[in-house]
Amino acid sequence: MYTKLTFRPIKLETIVVMRGDKVAGTIKRYRAHGGCIVRVPGVMAPTSHPGRCFFPTVAKAKAVLLGLDAE
């Protein structure tokens, strides 16, 4: 059975990406760099998608993740 990705903030700078009740990855916001880095193995990670895991906002990162997961 396929479950959609959901998001749960745990701190101001970190959002946990969940699939059902299991952790799928994280979105971490870095204020000094002015953006977010996405790490969700199997969907998008810095090692498998170099240069494509950095987003200016958390909302943009979520939208791209949901789009990739729907494919």
SEMARLO-858699 format. One record per atom (N, C-alpha, C): x, y, z; residue number from 1; residue in three letters. Coordinates in pm, 1 decimal. Layout:
N
<rec><px>X</px><py>Y</py><pz>Z</pz><resi>NUM</resi><resn>Ala</resn></rec>
...
END
This chain:
71
<rec><px>83.7</px><py>-118.1</py><pz>0.0</pz><resi>1</resi><resn>Met</resn></rec>
<rec><px>0.0</px><py>0.0</py><pz>0.0</pz><resi>1</resi><resn>Met</resn></rec>
<rec><px>88.2</px><py>124.4</py><pz>0.0</pz><resi>1</resi><resn>Met</resn></rec>
<rec><px>52.0</px><py>221.7</py><pz>-79.9</pz><resi>2</resi><resn>Tyr</resn></rec>
<rec><px>127.7</px><py>344.9</py><pz>-95.3</pz><resi>2</resi><resn>Tyr</resn></rec>
<rec><px>72.0</px><py>452.4</py><pz>-4.0</pz><resi>2</resi><resn>Tyr</resn></rec>
<rec><px>159.1</px><py>515.4</py><pz>74.7</pz><resi>3</resi><resn>Thr</resn></rec>
<rec><px>116.5</px><py>627.2</py><pz>159.3</pz><resi>3</resi><resn>Thr</resn></rec>
<rec><px>188.3</px><py>752.9</py><pz>114.6</pz><resi>3</resi><resn>Thr</resn></rec>
<rec><px>118.7</px><py>864.8</py><pz>123.5</pz><resi>4</resi><resn>Lys</resn></rec>
<rec><px>174.8</px><py>992.8</py><pz>81.5</pz><resi>4</resi><resn>Lys</resn></rec>
<rec><px>272.3</px><py>1045.7</py><pz>185.4</pz><resi>4</resi><resn>Lys</resn></rec>
<rec><px>355.7</px><py>1137.8</py><pz>142.1</pz><resi>5</resi><resn>Leu</resn></rec>
<rec><px>448.4</px><py>1204.3</py><pz>233.4</pz><resi>5</resi><resn>Leu</resn></rec>
<rec><px>373.0</px><py>1308.8</py><pz>315.4</pz><resi>5</resi><resn>Leu</resn></rec>
<rec><px>408.2</px><py>1318.5</py><pz>442.9</pz><resi>6</resi><resn>Thr</resn></rec>
<rec><px>355.3</px><py>1423.3</py><pz>529.7</pz><resi>6</resi><resn>Thr</resn></rec>
<rec><px>473.8</px><py>1491.2</py><pz>597.2</pz><resi>6</resi><resn>Thr</resn></rec>
<rec><px>450.2</px><py>1607.3</py><pz>655.9</pz><resi>7</resi><resn>Phe</resn></rec>
<rec><px>557.3</px><py>1687.1</py><pz>713.8</pz><resi>7</resi><resn>Phe</resn></rec>
<rec><px>524.5</px><py>1720.7</py><pz>858.4</pz><resi>7</resi><resn>Phe</resn></rec>
<rec><px>625.8</px><py>1708.2</py><pz>946.4</pz><resi>8</resi><resn>Arg</resn></rec>
<rec><px>610.1</px><py>1741.9</py><pz>1087.8</pz><resi>8</resi><resn>Arg</resn></rec>
<rec><px>729.3</px><py>1825.2</py><pz>1133.9</pz><resi>8</resi><resn>Arg</resn></rec>
<rec><px>704.5</px><py>1949.2</py><pz>1173.4</pz><resi>9</resi><resn>Pro</resn></rec>
<rec><px>815.3</px><py>2030.0</py><pz>1226.2</pz><resi>9</resi><resn>Pro</resn></rec>
<rec><px>854.5</px><py>1981.3</py><pz>1364.9</pz><resi>9</resi><resn>Pro</resn></rec>
<rec><px>986.1</px><py>1965.2</py><pz>1388.8</pz><resi>10</resi><resn>Ile</resn></rec>
<rec><px>1029.5</px><py>1927.1</py><pz>1522.5</pz><resi>10</resi><resn>Ile</resn></rec>
<rec><px>1103.4</px><py>2040.4</py><pz>1591.1</pz><resi>10</resi><resn>Ile</resn></rec>
<rec><px>1165.7</px><py>2125.9</py><pz>1514.2</pz><resi>11</resi><resn>Lys</resn></rec>
<rec><px>1230.6</px><py>2245.8</py><pz>1566.2</pz><resi>11</resi><resn>Lys</resn></rec>
<rec><px>1210.1</px><py>2355.5</py><pz>1464.2</pz><resi>11</resi><resn>Lys</resn></rec>
<rec><px>1253.4</px><py>2473.1</py><pz>1496.2</pz><resi>12</resi><resn>Leu</resn></rec>
<rec><px>1236.5</px><py>2584.9</py><pz>1405.2</pz><resi>12</resi><resn>Leu</resn></rec>
<rec><px>1310.5</px><py>2561.7</py><pz>1273.3</pz><resi>12</resi><resn>Leu</resn></rec>
<rec><px>1420.5</px><py>2492.0</py><pz>1277.8</pz><resi>13</resi><resn>Glu</resn></rec>
<rec><px>1505.2</px><py>2475.1</py><pz>1160.3</pz><resi>13</resi><resn>Glu</resn></rec>
<rec><px>1492.4</px><py>2339.2</py><pz>1091.7</pz><resi>13</resi><resn>Glu</resn></rec>
<rec><px>1415.9</px><py>2244.8</py><pz>1147.8</pz><resi>14</resi><resn>Thr</resn></rec>
<rec><px>1409.0</px><py>2109.6</py><pz>1092.7</pz><resi>14</resi><resn>Thr</resn></rec>
<rec><px>1265.1</px><py>2064.5</py><pz>1075.7</pz><resi>14</resi><resn>Thr</resn></rec>
<rec><px>1236.8</px><py>2004.4</py><pz>960.1</pz><resi>15</resi><resn>Ile</resn></rec>
<rec><px>1106.7</px><py>1945.5</py><pz>932.3</pz><resi>15</resi><resn>Ile</resn></rec>
<rec><px>1130.8</px><py>1799.4</py><pz>897.6</pz><resi>15</resi><resn>Ile</resn></rec>
<rec><px>1060.7</px><py>1710.2</py><pz>965.1</pz><resi>16</resi><resn>Val</resn></rec>
<rec><px>1074.4</px><py>1567.7</py><pz>939.6</pz><resi>16</resi><resn>Val</resn></rec>
<rec><px>972.1</px><py>1528.5</py><pz>834.1</pz><resi>16</resi><resn>Val</resn></rec>
<rec><px>1018.1</px><py>1455.4</py><pz>733.4</pz><resi>17</resi><resn>Val</resn></rec>
<rec><px>931.2</px><py>1405.4</py><pz>627.7</pz><resi>17</resi><resn>Val</resn></rec>
<rec><px>891.7</px><py>1263.4</py><pz>666.1</pz><resi>17</resi><resn>Val</resn></rec>
<rec><px>761.5</px><py>1238.6</py><pz>673.9</pz><resi>18</resi><resn>Met</resn></rec>
<rec><px>710.2</px><py>1108.5</py><pz>717.6</pz><resi>18</resi><resn>Met</resn></rec>
<rec><px>638.9</px><py>1038.3</py><pz>602.4</pz><resi>18</resi><resn>Met</resn></rec>
<rec><px>648.3</px><py>906.4</py><pz>601.9</pz><resi>19</resi><resn>Arg</resn></rec>
<rec><px>567.6</px><py>823.6</py><pz>512.6</pz><resi>19</resi><resn>Arg</resn></rec>
<rec><px>491.8</px><py>728.6</py><pz>604.8</pz><resi>19</resi><resn>Arg</resn></rec>
<rec><px>363.3</px><py>756.5</py><pz>622.9</pz><resi>20</resi><resn>Gly</resn></rec>
<rec><px>286.1</px><py>682.9</py><pz>723.0</pz><resi>20</resi><resn>Gly</resn></rec>
<rec><px>333.9</px><py>724.5</py><pz>861.1</pz><resi>20</resi><resn>Gly</resn></rec>
<rec><px>379.6</px><py>627.7</py><pz>941.6</pz><resi>21</resi><resn>Asp</resn></rec>
<rec><px>436.0</px><py>663.0</py><pz>1072.2</pz><resi>21</resi><resn>Asp</resn></rec>
<rec><px>585.0</px><py>634.3</py><pz>1079.2</pz><resi>21</resi><resn>Asp</resn></rec>
<rec><px>651.8</px><py>627.9</py><pz>963.2</pz><resi>22</resi><resn>Lys</resn></rec>
<rec><px>796.5</px><py>608.8</py><pz>958.9</pz><resi>22</resi><resn>Lys</resn></rec>
<rec><px>864.2</px><py>733.0</py><pz>901.6</pz><resi>22</resi><resn>Lys</resn></rec>
<rec><px>981.4</px><py>762.7</py><pz>954.0</pz><resi>23</resi><resn>Val</resn></rec>
<rec><px>1058.1</px><py>877.7</py><pz>905.8</pz><resi>23</resi><resn>Val</resn></rec>
<rec><px>1117.0</px><py>844.6</py><pz>769.4</pz><resi>23</resi><resn>Val</resn></rec>
<rec><px>1091.3</px><py>931.9</py><pz>671.5</pz><resi>24</resi><resn>Ala</resn></rec>
<rec><px>1144.6</px><py>913.2</py><pz>536.5</pz><resi>24</resi><resn>Ala</resn></rec>
<rec><px>1266.8</px><py>1000.9</py><pz>511.6</pz><resi>24</resi><resn>Ala</resn></rec>
<rec><px>1278.1</px><py>1114.3</py><pz>582.2</pz><resi>25</resi><resn>Gly</resn></rec>
<rec><px>1390.4</px><py>1205.0</py><pz>562.3</pz><resi>25</resi><resn>Gly</resn></rec>
<rec><px>1368.8</px><py>1337.0</py><pz>633.3</pz><resi>25</resi><resn>Gly</resn></rec>
<rec><px>1447.3</px><py>1438.3</py><pz>594.4</pz><resi>26</resi><resn>Thr</resn></rec>
<rec><px>1438.0</px><py>1568.7</py><pz>659.1</pz><resi>26</resi><resn>Thr</resn></rec>
<rec><px>1448.5</px><py>1682.1</py><pz>558.0</pz><resi>26</resi><resn>Thr</resn></rec>
<rec><px>1397.3</px><py>1795.8</py><pz>599.7</pz><resi>27</resi><resn>Ile</resn></rec>
<rec><px>1421.8</px><py>1923.7</py><pz>532.4</pz><resi>27</resi><resn>Ile</resn></rec>
<rec><px>1483.6</px><py>2012.1</py><pz>639.0</pz><resi>27</resi><resn>Ile</resn></rec>
<rec><px>1604.8</px><py>2058.4</py><pz>615.5</pz><resi>28</resi><resn>Lys</resn></rec>
<rec><px>1671.6</px><py>2144.0</py><pz>713.4</pz><resi>28</resi><resn>Lys</resn></rec>
<rec><px>1691.0</px><py>2282.4</py><pz>654.4</pz><resi>28</resi><resn>Lys</resn></rec>
<rec><px>1653.5</px><py>2382.0</py><pz>733.7</pz><resi>29</resi><resn>Arg</resn></rec>
<rec><px>1669.2</px><py>2521.0</py><pz>690.4</pz><resi>29</resi><resn>Arg</resn></rec>
<rec><px>1798.0</px><py>2576.6</py><pz>748.7</pz><resi>29</resi><resn>Arg</resn></rec>
<rec><px>1876.5</px><py>2640.2</py><pz>664.1</pz><resi>30</resi><resn>Tyr</resn></rec>
<rec><px>2001.6</px><py>2702.4</py><pz>705.3</pz><resi>30</resi><resn>Tyr</resn></rec>
<rec><px>1990.9</px><py>2852.1</py><pz>680.3</pz><resi>30</resi><resn>Tyr</resn></rec>
<rec><px>1976.6</px><py>2928.0</py><pz>787.1</pz><resi>31</resi><resn>Arg</resn></rec>
<rec><px>1960.8</px><py>3073.7</py><pz>774.3</pz><resi>31</resi><resn>Arg</resn></rec>
<rec><px>2084.0</px><py>3139.6</py><pz>713.1</pz><resi>31</resi><resn>Arg</resn></rec>
<rec><px>2201.2</px><py>3093.3</py><pz>750.5</pz><resi>32</resi><resn>Ala</resn></rec>
<rec><px>2324.6</px><py>3153.2</py><pz>700.0</pz><resi>32</resi><resn>Ala</resn></rec>
<rec><px>2337.3</px><py>3140.1</py><pz>548.8</pz><resi>32</resi><resn>Ala</resn></rec>
<rec><px>2283.1</px><py>3032.0</py><pz>493.0</pz><resi>33</resi><resn>His</resn></rec>
<rec><px>2291.0</px><py>3008.9</py><pz>348.5</pz><resi>33</resi><resn>His</resn></rec>
<rec><px>2166.4</px><py>3056.1</py><pz>275.0</pz><resi>33</resi><resn>His</resn></rec>
<rec><px>2063.7</px><py>3092.9</py><pz>349.3</pz><resi>34</resi><resn>Gly</resn></rec>
<rec><px>1942.0</px><py>3145.5</py><pz>288.3</pz><resi>34</resi><resn>Gly</resn></rec>
<rec><px>1860.8</px><py>3042.4</py><pz>213.0</pz><resi>34</resi><resn>Gly</resn></rec>
<rec><px>1852.3</px><py>2921.0</py><pz>266.1</pz><resi>35</resi><resn>Gly</resn></rec>
<rec><px>1773.3</px><py>2819.1</py><pz>198.0</pz><resi>35</resi><resn>Gly</resn></rec>
<rec><px>1761.3</px><py>2690.9</py><pz>277.0</pz><resi>35</resi><resn>Gly</resn></rec>
<rec><px>1709.4</px><py>2587.9</py><pz>209.8</pz><resi>36</resi><resn>Cys</resn></rec>
<rec><px>1683.1</px><py>2458.0</py><pz>272.6</pz><resi>36</resi><resn>Cys</resn></rec>
<rec><px>1750.3</px><py>2347.0</py><pz>192.8</pz><resi>36</resi><resn>Cys</resn></rec>
<rec><px>1790.9</px><py>2242.7</py><pz>262.9</pz><resi>37</resi><resn>Ile</resn></rec>
<rec><px>1846.7</px><py>2124.2</py><pz>198.7</pz><resi>37</resi><resn>Ile</resn></rec>
<rec><px>1754.8</px><py>2006.6</py><pz>229.6</pz><resi>37</resi><resn>Ile</resn></rec>
<rec><px>1717.7</px><py>1933.2</py><pz>124.6</pz><resi>38</resi><resn>Val</resn></rec>
<rec><px>1625.9</px><py>1820.0</py><pz>135.6</pz><resi>38</resi><resn>Val</resn></rec>
<rec><px>1705.4</px><py>1690.6</py><pz>134.3</pz><resi>38</resi><resn>Val</resn></rec>
<rec><px>1673.5</px><py>1600.6</py><pz>228.6</pz><resi>39</resi><resn>Arg</resn></rec>
<rec><px>1732.3</px><py>1466.0</py><pz>232.5</pz><resi>39</resi><resn>Arg</resn></rec>
<rec><px>1621.5</px><py>1365.2</py><pz>254.4</pz><resi>39</resi><resn>Arg</resn></rec>
<rec><px>1573.6</px><py>1305.8</py><pz>146.8</pz><resi>40</resi><resn>Val</resn></rec>
<rec><px>1474.4</px><py>1199.2</py><pz>154.0</pz><resi>40</resi><resn>Val</resn></rec>
<rec><px>1525.5</px><py>1087.5</py><pz>62.6</pz><resi>40</resi><resn>Val</resn></rec>
<rec><px>1596.7</px><py>989.4</py><pz>118.3</pz><resi>41</resi><resn>Pro</resn></rec>
<rec><px>1651.5</px><py>882.0</py><pz>35.3</pz><resi>41</resi><resn>Pro</resn></rec>
<rec><px>1542.2</px><py>811.0</py><pz>-44.6</pz><resi>41</resi><resn>Pro</resn></rec>
<rec><px>1571.3</px><py>785.8</py><pz>-170.8</pz><resi>42</resi><resn>Gly</resn></rec>
<rec><px>1474.6</px><py>723.5</py><pz>-259.8</pz><resi>42</resi><resn>Gly</resn></rec>
<rec><px>1395.0</px><py>823.8</py><pz>-340.3</pz><resi>42</resi><resn>Gly</resn></rec>
<rec><px>1379.6</px><py>944.6</py><pz>-289.1</pz><resi>43</resi><resn>Val</resn></rec>
<rec><px>1306.1</px><py>1048.4</py><pz>-361.2</pz><resi>43</resi><resn>Val</resn></rec>
<rec><px>1402.2</px><py>1158.9</py><pz>-403.7</pz><resi>43</resi><resn>Val</resn></rec>
<rec><px>1474.2</px><py>1215.9</py><pz>-307.7</pz><resi>44</resi><resn>Met</resn></rec>
<rec><px>1570.7</px><py>1321.2</py><pz>-336.8</pz><resi>44</resi><resn>Met</resn></rec>
<rec><px>1672.5</px><py>1328.4</py><pz>-223.5</pz><resi>44</resi><resn>Met</resn></rec>
<rec><px>1799.0</px><py>1318.1</py><pz>-260.0</pz><resi>45</resi><resn>Ala</resn></rec>
<rec><px>1907.1</px><py>1328.2</py><pz>-162.3</pz><resi>45</resi><resn>Ala</resn></rec>
<rec><px>2026.4</px><py>1395.2</py><pz>-230.1</pz><resi>45</resi><resn>Ala</resn></rec>
<rec><px>2110.9</px><py>1464.3</py><pz>-152.7</pz><resi>46</resi><resn>Pro</resn></rec>
<rec><px>2225.8</px><py>1532.5</py><pz>-212.3</pz><resi>46</resi><resn>Pro</resn></rec>
<rec><px>2319.6</px><py>1440.0</py><pz>-288.3</pz><resi>46</resi><resn>Pro</resn></rec>
<rec><px>2329.5</px><py>1314.6</py><pz>-249.3</pz><resi>47</resi><resn>Thr</resn></rec>
<rec><px>2419.7</px><py>1222.8</py><pz>-320.3</pz><resi>47</resi><resn>Thr</resn></rec>
<rec><px>2362.7</px><py>1178.0</py><pz>-453.7</pz><resi>47</resi><resn>Thr</resn></rec>
<rec><px>2230.9</px><py>1158.5</py><pz>-462.5</pz><resi>48</resi><resn>Ser</resn></rec>
<rec><px>2171.3</px><py>1113.4</py><pz>-588.4</pz><resi>48</resi><resn>Ser</resn></rec>
<rec><px>2128.0</px><py>1228.3</py><pz>-679.7</pz><resi>48</resi><resn>Ser</resn></rec>
<rec><px>2106.2</px><py>1345.5</py><pz>-625.8</pz><resi>49</resi><resn>His</resn></rec>
<rec><px>2066.3</px><py>1464.0</py><pz>-703.2</pz><resi>49</resi><resn>His</resn></rec>
<rec><px>2155.7</px><py>1583.1</py><pz>-666.6</pz><resi>49</resi><resn>His</resn></rec>
<rec><px>2284.3</px><py>1576.9</py><pz>-695.8</pz><resi>50</resi><resn>Pro</resn></rec>
<rec><px>2372.5</px><py>1688.2</py><pz>-655.8</pz><resi>50</resi><resn>Pro</resn></rec>
<rec><px>2331.5</px><py>1819.8</py><pz>-721.8</pz><resi>50</resi><resn>Pro</resn></rec>
<rec><px>2325.0</px><py>1923.6</py><pz>-640.5</pz><resi>51</resi><resn>Gly</resn></rec>
<rec><px>2289.7</px><py>2055.6</py><pz>-690.7</pz><resi>51</resi><resn>Gly</resn></rec>
<rec><px>2140.8</px><py>2080.1</py><pz>-704.2</pz><resi>51</resi><resn>Gly</resn></rec>
<rec><px>2056.7</px><py>1977.1</py><pz>-687.5</pz><resi>52</resi><resn>Arg</resn></rec>
<rec><px>1912.2</px><py>1994.0</py><pz>-702.0</pz><resi>52</resi><resn>Arg</resn></rec>
<rec><px>1839.1</px><py>1981.5</py><pz>-570.1</pz><resi>52</resi><resn>Arg</resn></rec>
<rec><px>1908.6</px><py>1974.5</py><pz>-458.1</pz><resi>53</resi><resn>Cys</resn></rec>
<rec><px>1845.8</px><py>1956.0</py><pz>-326.8</pz><resi>53</resi><resn>Cys</resn></rec>
<rec><px>1840.0</px><py>2083.4</py><pz>-245.0</pz><resi>53</resi><resn>Cys</resn></rec>
<rec><px>1881.4</px><py>2195.8</py><pz>-300.5</pz><resi>54</resi><resn>Phe</resn></rec>
<rec><px>1880.9</px><py>2322.6</py><pz>-228.3</pz><resi>54</resi><resn>Phe</resn></rec>
<rec><px>1766.3</px><py>2408.1</py><pz>-280.1</pz><resi>54</resi><resn>Phe</resn></rec>
<rec><px>1681.6</px><py>2457.4</py><pz>-188.1</pz><resi>55</resi><resn>Phe</resn></rec>
<rec><px>1565.9</px><py>2538.6</py><pz>-224.1</pz><resi>55</resi><resn>Phe</resn></rec>
<rec><px>1564.1</px><py>2665.2</py><pz>-139.0</pz><resi>55</resi><resn>Phe</resn></rec>
<rec><px>1511.6</px><py>2775.9</py><pz>-192.6</pz><resi>56</resi><resn>Pro</resn></rec>
<rec><px>1511.6</px><py>2901.1</py><pz>-116.7</pz><resi>56</resi><resn>Pro</resn></rec>
<rec><px>1414.7</px><py>2902.5</py><pz>1.5</pz><resi>56</resi><resn>Pro</resn></rec>
<rec><px>1304.7</px><py>2827.6</py><pz>-6.8</pz><resi>57</resi><resn>Thr</resn></rec>
<rec><px>1207.0</px><py>2825.0</py><pz>102.3</pz><resi>57</resi><resn>Thr</resn></rec>
<rec><px>1163.1</px><py>2682.0</py><pz>131.6</pz><resi>57</resi><resn>Thr</resn></rec>
<rec><px>1108.5</px><py>2663.1</py><pz>250.1</pz><resi>58</resi><resn>Val</resn></rec>
<rec><px>1055.7</px><py>2531.5</py><pz>289.0</pz><resi>58</resi><resn>Val</resn></rec>
<rec><px>934.4</px><py>2497.1</py><pz>202.8</pz><resi>58</resi><resn>Val</resn></rec>
<rec><px>851.1</px><py>2594.6</py><pz>172.5</pz><resi>59</resi><resn>Ala</resn></rec>
<rec><px>732.0</px><py>2569.5</py><pz>91.1</pz><resi>59</resi><resn>Ala</resn></rec>
<rec><px>769.2</px><py>2517.5</py><pz>-47.5</pz><resi>59</resi><resn>Ala</resn></rec>
<rec><px>871.9</px><py>2575.1</py><pz>-107.7</pz><resi>60</resi><resn>Lys</resn></rec>
<rec><px>917.9</px><py>2529.4</py><pz>-239.0</pz><resi>60</resi><resn>Lys</resn></rec>
<rec><px>973.3</px><py>2387.2</py><pz>-230.4</pz><resi>60</resi><resn>Lys</resn></rec>
<rec><px>1046.4</px><py>2357.1</py><pz>-124.8</pz><resi>61</resi><resn>Ala</resn></rec>
<rec><px>1101.4</px><py>2223.4</py><pz>-104.9</pz><resi>61</resi><resn>Ala</resn></rec>
<rec><px>989.5</px><py>2121.0</py><pz>-90.0</pz><resi>61</resi><resn>Ala</resn></rec>
<rec><px>886.1</px><py>2155.0</py><pz>-13.4</pz><resi>62</resi><resn>Lys</resn></rec>
<rec><px>772.8</px><py>2064.7</py><pz>5.1</pz><resi>62</resi><resn>Lys</resn></rec>
<rec><px>701.0</px><py>2039.4</py><pz>-127.5</pz><resi>62</resi><resn>Lys</resn></rec>
<rec><px>679.8</px><py>2144.4</py><pz>-205.0</pz><resi>63</resi><resn>Ala</resn></rec>
<rec><px>608.8</px><py>2131.3</py><pz>-332.2</pz><resi>63</resi><resn>Ala</resn></rec>
<rec><px>685.7</px><py>2039.3</py><pz>-428.6</pz><resi>63</resi><resn>Ala</resn></rec>
<rec><px>815.8</px><py>2057.1</py><pz>-437.7</pz><resi>64</resi><resn>Val</resn></rec>
<rec><px>897.2</px><py>1973.6</py><pz>-526.7</pz><resi>64</resi><resn>Val</resn></rec>
<rec><px>897.5</px><py>1828.8</py><pz>-478.9</pz><resi>64</resi><resn>Val</resn></rec>
<rec><px>909.7</px><py>1808.2</py><pz>-347.6</pz><resi>65</resi><resn>Leu</resn></rec>
<rec><px>908.4</px><py>1672.1</py><pz>-291.5</pz><resi>65</resi><resn>Leu</resn></rec>
<rec><px>776.5</px><py>1601.9</py><pz>-322.2</pz><resi>65</resi><resn>Leu</resn></rec>
<rec><px>666.6</px><py>1669.1</py><pz>-299.6</pz><resi>66</resi><resn>Leu</resn></rec>
<rec><px>535.7</px><py>1608.9</py><pz>-328.0</pz><resi>66</resi><resn>Leu</resn></rec>
<rec><px>518.9</px><py>1578.3</py><pz>-476.5</pz><resi>66</resi><resn>Leu</resn></rec>
<rec><px>570.7</px><py>1666.2</py><pz>-561.4</pz><resi>67</resi><resn>Gly</resn></rec>
<rec><px>565.5</px><py>1641.8</py><pz>-705.5</pz><resi>67</resi><resn>Gly</resn></rec>
<rec><px>647.3</px><py>1521.4</py><pz>-746.9</pz><resi>67</resi><resn>Gly</resn></rec>
<rec><px>767.7</px><py>1508.5</py><pz>-693.9</pz><resi>68</resi><resn>Leu</resn></rec>
<rec><px>852.1</px><py>1393.3</py><pz>-725.7</pz><resi>68</resi><resn>Leu</resn></rec>
<rec><px>794.9</px><py>1264.1</py><pz>-671.1</pz><resi>68</resi><resn>Leu</resn></rec>
<rec><px>734.9</px><py>1270.1</py><pz>-555.1</pz><resi>69</resi><resn>Asp</resn></rec>
<rec><px>679.3</px><py>1150.3</py><pz>-493.1</pz><resi>69</resi><resn>Asp</resn></rec>
<rec><px>555.9</px><py>1101.8</py><pz>-569.5</pz><resi>69</resi><resn>Asp</resn></rec>
<rec><px>482.2</px><py>1192.4</py><pz>-633.1</pz><resi>70</resi><resn>Ala</resn></rec>
<rec><px>360.9</px><py>1154.2</py><pz>-706.5</pz><resi>70</resi><resn>Ala</resn></rec>
<rec><px>393.9</px><py>1080.1</py><pz>-835.7</pz><resi>70</resi><resn>Ala</resn></rec>
<rec><px>514.8</px><py>1100.3</py><pz>-888.2</pz><resi>71</resi><resn>Glu</resn></rec>
<rec><px>554.8</px><py>1035.1</py><pz>-1014.2</pz><resi>71</resi><resn>Glu</resn></rec>
<rec><px>572.8</px><py>887.7</py><pz>-999.6</pz><resi>71</resi><resn>Glu</resn></rec>
END
